[in-house]
Amino acid sequence: MSFSRADRSKLAAWWFTVDRVLLSAILALMLIGLMLSLAASPAVAIKKNLPTFYFFNRHLIFSAAGLGIILFLSFLKPETIRRLAVALLFISFCTLVWVYFQSPLINGARRWLFVGGFSMQPSEIAKPAFVVVSGWLLAEAHKRSDMPALPLAIVLLVILAGLLMLQPDFGQTLLIGLVWGLMYLLAGLPAIGAGVLAGVGLAVAASGYVLFDHVRVRIERFLAPSPEENSQLARAMQSFTEGGFFGRGPGEGTIKTKFPDAHTDFIFSVVAEEYGVLACLALLALFGFIVIKALSVAGREPRGGDRLAIQGLALMFGLQALINMGVNAGMLPAKGMTLPFISSGGSSILAISVTLGMLLALTRRRADPARLTMPKVVARVEGFDMGNERRREA
């Protein structure tokens, strides 16, 4: 695609201002996700008595929709992104309440909203909206004392965390709490608040272990010394050993025939077994590149709210990927968290698309407002310098 600098269309303006390196990395990740879904999902579909390419076709459809969302959002201005985030957050809060009272209990949790045969998790859409709104509030709290921005940001965190815990979704609660805490530190707010946040986070983690049986069981299985008591994670870890550096070859893996979640939560193990550790490291490097690139752009952003939003979105994207990979490698207890754009799943792909679409919109190159200040004009009439004349009269 090429445009002339004289072209004043919106498409040309977008092309010259969007971060094309970041966009290319995102598109590469989406393409890799489709390829890996084609490798991992047919075996799961056959095991579930579904058409062979059922999950791949869904992945393809949602990826196409996600691409449309990314491109659409990347055209928007930062002010529009913030307004959209406020609207999405309000809608997400309402749907999370609806889900708690109306959603059926699935695997011990109420997380899904069913509309016209389509299911989605409102918590996934709430995350990017929450990050953008919180980033703006924390930035305002840093520079304005006349606005109760920090209390509002804390209230939003408590509401979202409370709704997630009611589902219960302990992993997502920890994720949004960790991202919010990092944004608090990046905003330059008082260090004592960070200490309080750390204490609250530890208390929430301890309460999760005490109050929720599935959290306690996952942690105890993770810490169990015997592989028999930890069979799923042990099998996932074994895939790295069996795959070696170069893998057993496409289609030669066996883990995808044994795990019901091989195409979602444990697709990274499929990559390890069939394509090897080097492919896993390459995938990790691609995720890391997207995060680092976004953070480097954020460092040059003069607007505090936009800078924090970029940092928060990038950190949430990276941490989610890191948690999923850590679970597959046996470094973390099972969380039920997807690998962005790699795992199959409708609402997950759409939510990540919203996240990265907002990220691209906020990282577009824009003129520094300080440079747009008009210089002082000295009146000159027919070569007569009014400024000099006034100084001489004085």
N, C-alpha and C positions, 0 to 999 in steps of 0.2 A: 504494500500500500504506500502510495506517495502523494504528497500534496504540495502545491505551490505556496510559498510564504504569502503571496498576494491573496490567496483564497481566504475569505472571511466567513465561511460557513461554520456551523457549530461542529460538524464532524472534523473539519480541518483544525479548528481551535482545540478540540479534544485530543487529536492526534499529536499536536505539537506540545501539549501540556501534560498528558498522562505519562506516568512512569512506564515506558515501554519495556524496560528490563524486568520490572516487577510483574507486569502483565504477561510477559512471555513465560516467566517462571510459573505463574498460576496456571496458564494454559497447558504447560508441560505436565504439571501435576495432575490436572484433570485428564489428560490423555493417558498418562501412566495408570491412573485409577481405572479407566475403562479396560486397559489391557490386562490388568491384574484381576479385575472382576471377571473377565472372560476366562481366565485361568482357574479361578477359585470357585466361582458360583455354580457352574453346571453340575458338579458332583453333589452339592447341597440340594439343588433343585430336584435332581433325580431321587435323592434319598427322601425328599418330602413329597414324592409323587406329583411333581409339577413339571411343566414343559422344560426341556433341557436348558434353554436360554432365558428362562423366566426372570431370574434376578439380574442377568446382564441387560436384558431389554429395559427393565425398570431403571437400572443404573444409567443407561444411555438416555432415556427420556428425562430423568431428573437432572442429569448433567447438562443436557441441552437447555432445560429450563433454567438451571443455575447459571449457565453462561449468559443467557438473556438478562438475568437479574444483575449479574456483575457489570455487564456493559451498560445497562440502564442506569444503575446507581452511580457508575463512574462519571456520568455526564453531569451529575448534580453538584450544586455549590455546597460549601460547608454549612452555611446557614440552613439550607434545605435538608441536608443530612441530619442536622440536629432536630429540626422539626419532625422529620420522619421518625427519628429515634424515639422522641417523646410519644408520638402516636403509637408506634409499635410496642413500646413498653407498657402503655396504658392497656392496649388490647391484650397483651400477653398476661398482665396481671388478672384481667377479667377472665380470660380463658383458663388460667391456672386455677382460679377459684371454681370455675365451672367443672373442670376436670376432676377436682377433688370431690365434688358432690355427685357428679353424674357419670364419670368414667368407670367402666367395669374394672374389677381387680384382675390384673394380669401379672403373674409371677410375683405376687405379693405387693404390687405397686399400682398406683393410679396415675399414669403419666400421659395417656394417649387421648387425643381428641379425634373423634370419628365424624367426618362430614362427607356425605355422599359417596361412601365407599373408599374415601381417602383418609388415611390416619397420619397424624403428626404429633410431635411433642412441642407444646407451646414454650417449654423451657428453652428449647434450642433457639427460637426466634428472640426470646427475651434477652439472651446473653449479649449479642452485639449492641442492641438498643440500650441495655443497661450500661455497657461500657462507655458508649458515646455520651450519654446523659451524665454519668458520673464524672467523666473526664472534664466536661464543661463546668460542673458544680465545684469540683476540687480546684480547678484553675481559678474560678471566681473566689473561692474561699481563701486562696493564697494572696490575691491582690485587692480584695474588697472586704472591709470589716463591717460595712453597713448592710451586708446581705447575709442571711442565715444559710449560706450555701453548704457549709460542712454538715450542719444538722440535717439538711434535706438529703444530702448524699448518704448519710448514715441511715436515715429512715428508709430510703430506697433499698439499701443493702439488707436491712433487717426484714423488710417486707418480702423481697425476692428470696432470701435465704429461708425465711419461715415457710413460704409457699412450697419451696423445693423440699424442705424437710418433711412437710406433711404428705408428700407423695408416697413414700419417701425416696429422695434422690440425693444420697449423701455425697457421691462423687462430684456431681455438678455444684453442690453447695460449697464444697471445698475449693473447687476451681474458681468460682466467681468471687469467693472470699479472698483467695490468694491474689487474683488479678487486681481486685479493689485495693488490697493492702499495698501491692507494688505501685499502683497509681498514686496512692496517698504519699508514699515515699518520694516518688518522682515529682510530685507537685511541690515538694519543699516545705511541707507542713510540719508542725512541731514533732520532735522525735518521741516525746512522751506519749503522743497518740499512737505511734507505731508500736510501742511497748504494750499499751493497753490492747491494741488489735491482736498482737501476738498471743496475749493471755486469753483473750476471748476465743481465738482460733483453736488453741489447745483445749479449752473447755468444751467447745463444740465437738472436736474430734473425740474427746473422752466420752462425752454424752452419747455420741453415735455408737461407740463400742458398747456402752451399757444398755442403751435403749432399743437398738435395732438388732434383731437376731441375725439377719443376713450379713450385716457389717461385721459382727463378732465372728461368725462362721468363716467369712472370707479371710479375715485377719489371722484367725487361728490356723486355717489351712495353709496360709502363706508361711506362717512361722513353724509349721509342723516339720520335724526332721525327717519323717518317713515319706518317701515319694508316693506310697499307696494312698496316703491321706491327702495327697495334693496332686491327684492324677491329671487333671486338666492342665494346670500350670506346668507340671512336670513334662507332659507331652509337648506342650508348646516350647518349652526350653529344649527338649530333645530334638526338635526340628532344626535348631541352629547347629547342633552337632551332626545330624544326619546330612544336612545340606552342605556343610563345609564352606569353603571360600567361594566356590563356583556353582553350587547347587546340584541337585540330581537331574535337572532338566525340566523344561516346561511339560506339565501334565504327569510327571513321574512321582509327585508327592502323594503321601497317604493321609496326612493330617486332615485334609479337606473332606475326606470320606468319614472321619471319625467325630469331628466337631460340628454341632448344629450351627455354631456361630463362626464357621471358618471364613465366610464371606463378609463378616462384619467385624466383630471385636477381635478375632484372631487371624485376620488376613495377613498381618505382618509375619506370622509364623509360616504361612503358606509361601510368602516371598522368600523367607529364610531357607525353607526346605527345597524349593524348586529352583531358585535363582541364586542362592548362596548369601553368605555374610557380606560380600562385597556389594551386592545389589541393595542389601539393607542399609549399608553405610552410605551408598549413593542416594538412597531415598531420604535418609536422615539429613544428608548434606543439602538436599533440595529444600526440605522444610527449614533448615537452619538458614539457608541463603535468603528465603523469603522474609523470615523474621528479622535478620540482621539488616537487610536492605531497607525494610520499612522503618526500623529503629534509626538507621543512619539518616533517612529523609526526615524523620521526626526531629532529629537534633538540629536541623536547619530551619524548622518551622517557628516563626516569630510569635504566632498566636498560641497562647497557653492552652486554651481549650482544645484546639485542633491537635496540638502536639501530644497532649495526654490521651486523647482519643486514639490517635495513631498508635501510640505506645501500648495502650490497653488492648486494642484489637490484635496487634501483632503478638503480644504476650499470650493472650488467650488462645489464639490459633496455635502458637508454638507449644504451649504447655499441654493442650489437649493432645497434640500429636506425641509429645514426649511421654505423657501418661500412658497412652495406648501402647507405645513401643516398650515402655518399661514393664508393663504387665506381661506382654508377650515374651520378653526376655527374662521373666521371673524376678525382676527387681522391685516390683510393686504388687500388692494384692489386687485381685480382679476388681475392676471398676465399672465395667459395662459402658466404656466410653469409646466412641468410634475414632478411626484414623481419618482425618479430613480428606475428602475426595477419593480416598482409596477404599474405605469400607462401603459396602452397599447400604442403601438406606435413603428414603425420600426426604424426611424432614431434616436429617443431618446434612445432606448435600445442599438443600435450599438454605439452611441456616449458615453454613460456611460460605455460601455464595453471597449472602447478605453481608457477612463479615468482611469478605474480601472486596466486595463492591464498594462498601463504605470506605475501606482502606484506600482503594484506588482513587476515590473521589477526594479524600482528604489529603492525599500525597501529590495531587496534581500541582504543577508549578504555577505559582501566582505571584503577581507583583507585590513587593514589600510595601505596605501602606506608608511607611516612613519615607520611602522614596517618591511617593506620589504627592507629597506636600508641595504646594505651589510656592515658588520663591517670591519674596517681597518685590513689588514693582515700584520703581521710582519714576514719578511722572516727568515726562520730557515733552515740551511743547515747542516745535520748530527749532530744535537744537538747544533749547533753554533748559538747563538742569535745575528743576525746582528744589531738589534736595540741597544742592550746593548753595543756591541763593538763600535758602532759609538759614543755613549754617553761617553764611557771611553776615546776614542781618543780626544774628544772635551775637 
